[in-house]
């Protein structure tokens, strides 16, 4: 298992692999939604507390898209994570 792979849920059979991936994707969407809703949380605060931020998440997402041979420009990936263009988010919410 690679360091960036989630450990499978113990005692689940191969037949539930698709459902597990769907659950992981849903958790990712909830994390993104949570970060979009909580604009008061600054990226620097996330970095200090959790060692990642919205920018890290967008870079990880873009890298995984590229692993699937899907090319998406960085601004578009950031917009998925931020819920709006990055420059707009910075002007509205970055302190």
C-alpha positions in Angstrom: 0.0 0.0 0.0 1.3 3.4 -1.0 1.5 6.2 1.6 -1.2 8.2 -0.1 -3.7 5.3 -0.3 -6.5 4.8 2.2 -6.4 1.5 4.1 -9.4 -0.6 3.1 -12.2 -0.9 5.6 -11.5 -4.1 7.6 -13.8 -7.1 6.9 -15.3 -5.7 3.7 -15.3 -7.9 0.7 -14.2 -7.0 -2.8 -17.8 -6.6 -3.9 -18.1 -3.4 -1.8 -15.0 -1.7 -3.3 -17.1 0.5 -5.5 -19.3 1.6 -2.6 -16.2 2.3 -0.5 -14.8 4.5 -3.3 -18.2 6.3 -3.5 -18.1 6.8 0.3 -14.5 8.3 0.1 -15.7 10.6 -2.7 -18.6 11.7 -0.7 -16.4 12.4 2.3 -14.1 14.5 0.0 -17.1 16.5 -1.3 -18.2 17.1 2.3 -14.7 18.3 3.3 -14.7 20.7 0.3 -18.2 21.9 1.1 -17.2 22.4 4.8 -14.2 24.5 3.8 -16.3 26.5 1.4 -18.8 27.3 4.1 -16.2 28.2 6.7 -14.4 31.0 4.9 -13.5 32.5 8.3 -10.9 29.7 8.5 -7.8 31.0 6.8 -5.4 28.8 4.8 -2.5 29.8 7.1 -4.6 28.5 10.1 -5.2 25.2 8.3 -1.5 24.9 7.5 -0.5 25.6 11.1 -3.0 23.2 12.6 -3.5 20.5 10.0 -0.4 20.9 7.7 -2.6 21.3 4.7 -4.8 24.0 3.2 -7.3 24.6 0.4 -4.4 25.1 -2.0 -2.9 21.8 -1.0 -6.3 20.1 -1.5 -6.6 21.6 -5.0 -3.0 20.5 -5.9 -3.8 16.9 -4.7 -7.0 16.9 -6.6 -5.3 18.1 -9.8 -2.5 15.5 -9.4 -5.1 12.7 -9.2 -7.0 14.1 -12.2 -3.7 14.0 -14.1 -3.1 10.4 -12.9 -6.4 9.7 -14.7 -5.1 11.5 -17.8 -7.5 14.4 -17.2 -5.9 17.8 -17.8 -7.6 20.6 -15.9 -6.0 24.1 -15.6 -5.0 25.0 -12.0 -7.5 28.0 -11.8 -10.4 25.6 -12.7 -9.4 23.1 -10.0 -9.0 25.8 -7.4 -12.5 27.0 -8.3 -13.8 23.6 -7.5 -12.2 23.7 -4.1 -12.9 27.3 -3.3 -16.4 27.5 -4.8 -15.4 30.6 -6.7 -12.4 31.9 -8.6 -9.4 32.0 -6.3 -8.7 35.7 -6.8 -12.3 36.4 -5.8 -12.0 34.3 -2.7 -8.8 36.0 -1.7 -10.3 39.5 -2.1 -13.4 38.5 -0.1 -12.0 36.3 2.6 -8.3 36.3 3.0 -7.0 38.5 5.9 
